[in-house]
C-alpha cells in the first residue's frame, strides 16, 4: 500500500500555479489509478493559512473556497482510497506538531527559506511562519505518507520532514515514522504576471476563478517588454514572461500556433494576451461554473468535509496513540 498526500494552504483562491502544479496532476493521478492500493490524502491546509491571518470571516470563506476549487475539478472524495479533509479537523496534527517541535534544532529551523524570505520582506512575521515546516511535517508523518505531491518551492519542507522523522526514529531506536519522499510533477515554477514566482502574497497571480473582468485585467497586465514585438528578436519574445506563462498554461498545439503567428509577424503582445485570456476562459469554463455552484452549497461542502474528517481521524487517532506510547508519554 502506498500513500500520497498533497495540500494547499487556504489563504485565498488557489491560483493557476497551484492548479497546474498540484490540483491537475493529483486529479489525474487519482483518476488514472486503477490500483486501489494507492491512497490519496488531499488536505485543505487551513492551519497553515493562520500564519497569514486577517479576519474570522475571511478565514472561514477561504476554507469553503478551497473546498469548492477541489470539487470543481471533480475530486473523487467518494472513492474509498481518497481522503479529502480539512487540516484543523484533525486535532492530532496539532498534537504531533508539539512533539515534533521538541526534536528539531532551533538553529537549523532558523536557516530554512521561509525564515530567510520573511527576514528580508516582512519584519513582523509571526512564530507560526517559522514553524510552518514543522506543521507540514506533522501533516505528513501522522499519516505515514510515502509521497508528497508538491511544487518545487516546497521541497525544503519535505527535507525538514525527513530530517525530523530520522532524528526521532534514531533517538528512540525504532522506526515509528515513515520517511516520505517529495513528488514534484511539474518542475517549473510558474512566474507571476510580473515575472517573479507567482504568489498570493506578491499580488501577481492569475486567478482562473475570478470574475471575467478581473481575470482579464490580470492576464492583460502580464509583463512583456517596452518595445514593440516587431522590433525584438524571436529569442527575446520567447523569453518574455508572457510567452513563458503562455507555454505553461496552454497545450502544445495552442503554443505552436501562437509561435507560428509570431514568426510570421502576424500578432502583437496585446492580441497574444487576449488569446491567452480566451484560452483560459475556454479551458476552465466547466470548473468556473462548478466553482460558483459549490460556493452556493455550503451545507454540501460541510457534509463532504465531515465525511472526510470521519474517515481520516481513525488513522490519526491510532497513530498518535502509538507515537505517545513510543516516546514515553503513556504511563
Ligand atoms: N505548504 C503547502 C502550500 O504551500 C500546503 C501543505 C500543508 C501541504 N501541509 C502539507 C502540502 C502537506 C503537502 C503535504 O500550499
Boltz pocket constraint, residues with backbone or C-beta under 6 A from the ligand:
constraints:
  - pocket:
      binder: B
      contacts: [[A, 5], [A, 6], [A, 7], [A, 8], [A, 9], [A, 45], [A, 48], [A, 135], [A, 136], [A, 139], [A, 140], [A, 148], [A, 149], [A, 150], [A, 154]]
      max_distance: 6.0
